[in-house]
């Protein structure tokens, strides 16, 4: 798989980034944590195995919050506008798709945590829906 570069910014533009890596997944997550973190019916995230991330501006304005009882769940956001920004983990980067400056070359592949979605949330459409994580 070849490296892809995704670039974007927060709502106010303070945090501007470019991340390069292999796209592992593009998922719509309907779990309660993603709904609360995004304030919407689901979070749309592109997950990459990173080759590099460049904070072109605003790195000092990034705040990270990890849910204490969660093994992996965290959010990252701009302290000026509260807008989401990529979350850097040891072995992956999670890019909130709504922060991208342009349409990515990948499309959403599935909806996850479908069984815990909000009753008012969108329909699955043509995407497969999994009760939790899809099998590899």
C-alpha positions as CSV (number, residue, x, y, z in Angstrom):
1,X,0.0,0.0,0.0
2,X,1.3,3.5,-0.8
3,X,1.5,6.4,1.5
4,X,-1.3,8.9,1.4
5,X,-1.1,12.5,2.7
6,X,-4.1,14.1,4.3
7,X,-4.1,17.7,5.3
8,X,-6.6,19.8,7.3
9,X,-7.3,22.2,10.1
10,X,-9.5,23.0,13.0
11,X,-12.5,25.2,12.8
12,X,-10.6,28.5,13.4
13,X,-7.5,27.5,11.4
14,X,-5.1,27.8,14.3
15,X,-4.2,24.1,14.1
16,X,-3.1,23.1,10.6
17,X,-1.7,19.7,9.9
18,X,-0.5,17.2,7.3
19,X,-0.3,13.5,8.1
20,X,1.3,10.9,5.8
21,X,0.8,7.2,6.1
22,X,-1.0,4.1,5.0
23,X,-4.8,4.3,5.4
24,X,-6.0,1.4,7.4
25,X,-9.7,2.2,7.7
26,X,-12.3,4.9,7.1
27,X,-15.2,4.2,9.5
28,X,-18.3,5.9,10.8
29,X,-18.4,5.1,14.5
30,X,-21.8,5.2,16.3
31,X,-20.6,4.4,19.9
32,X,-21.7,6.6,22.7
33,X,-18.2,8.1,23.3
34,X,-17.9,9.1,19.6
35,X,-21.3,10.7,19.7
36,X,-20.5,12.6,22.8
37,X,-17.1,13.7,21.5
38,X,-18.5,14.8,18.2
39,X,-21.9,16.1,19.3
40,X,-23.4,14.2,16.3
41,X,-24.9,10.8,15.5
42,X,-21.5,9.4,14.6
43,X,-17.8,10.2,14.2
44,X,-16.2,9.8,10.7
45,X,-12.6,8.8,11.2
46,X,-9.8,7.9,8.9
47,X,-7.2,5.7,10.6
48,X,-3.7,5.6,9.3
49,X,-0.5,3.8,10.1
50,X,1.6,7.0,10.2
51,X,4.8,7.7,8.4
52,X,4.8,11.2,9.7
53,X,2.7,14.1,11.0
54,X,3.5,17.7,10.5
55,X,1.8,20.3,12.6
56,X,2.1,23.2,10.2
57,X,0.8,25.6,12.9
58,X,-0.9,25.6,16.2
59,X,0.7,22.5,17.8
60,X,0.8,24.4,21.1
61,X,-3.0,24.9,21.0
62,X,-3.8,21.2,21.0
63,X,-5.3,19.7,24.1
64,X,-5.7,15.9,24.5
65,X,-8.3,14.3,26.7
66,X,-8.3,10.6,27.4
67,X,-11.4,9.0,29.0
68,X,-9.9,7.5,32.2
69,X,-11.8,4.2,32.1
70,X,-11.2,3.6,28.4
71,X,-8.2,1.6,27.2
72,X,-7.8,3.6,24.0
73,X,-10.5,6.3,23.6
74,X,-9.2,9.9,23.6
75,X,-10.0,13.1,21.8
76,X,-7.7,16.0,20.7
77,X,-8.9,19.5,20.0
78,X,-7.9,23.1,19.4
79,X,-8.0,25.1,22.7
80,X,-9.0,28.2,20.7
81,X,-12.2,26.9,19.0
82,X,-12.7,23.4,20.4
83,X,-12.6,21.9,16.9
84,X,-11.3,18.3,16.6
85,X,-7.8,17.6,15.3
86,X,-6.0,14.3,14.6
87,X,-5.3,12.0,17.5
88,X,-1.8,10.6,17.6
89,X,-1.4,7.2,19.2
90,X,1.7,4.9,19.4
91,X,0.9,3.0,16.2
92,X,-1.8,5.0,14.5
93,X,-3.2,8.5,13.8
94,X,-7.0,9.0,13.8
95,X,-8.0,11.8,11.5
96,X,-11.5,13.3,12.0
97,X,-12.6,13.4,8.3
98,X,-14.5,16.6,8.8
99,X,-11.3,18.5,9.4
100,X,-9.9,17.7,5.9
101,X,-9.2,20.4,3.4
102,X,-10.2,18.3,0.5
103,X,-12.0,15.0,-0.3
104,X,-9.8,12.0,0.5
105,X,-9.0,9.3,-2.1
106,X,-10.6,6.8,0.2
107,X,-14.3,6.3,1.0
108,X,-16.0,5.2,4.2
109,X,-16.1,1.4,4.4
110,X,-18.4,0.6,7.3
111,X,-20.4,1.7,10.2
112,X,-19.3,0.4,13.6
113,X,-21.0,0.1,17.0
114,X,-24.2,0.2,15.0
115,X,-26.2,-1.6,17.8
116,X,-25.5,1.3,20.2
117,X,-26.4,4.1,17.7
118,X,-28.8,6.8,18.7
119,X,-32.4,6.1,17.6
120,X,-32.5,9.3,15.7
121,X,-29.2,8.7,13.8
122,X,-28.9,8.2,10.1
123,X,-29.6,4.9,8.2
124,X,-26.7,2.5,7.3
125,X,-27.3,3.0,3.6
126,X,-25.1,0.8,1.5
127,X,-22.3,0.5,4.0
128,X,-22.0,-2.6,6.1
129,X,-22.9,-2.1,9.7
130,X,-21.1,-4.0,12.6
131,X,-22.3,-4.3,16.2
132,X,-18.7,-3.5,17.3
133,X,-15.4,-3.6,15.3
134,X,-15.4,-5.4,11.9
135,X,-13.2,-8.5,11.6
136,X,-9.8,-8.0,10.0
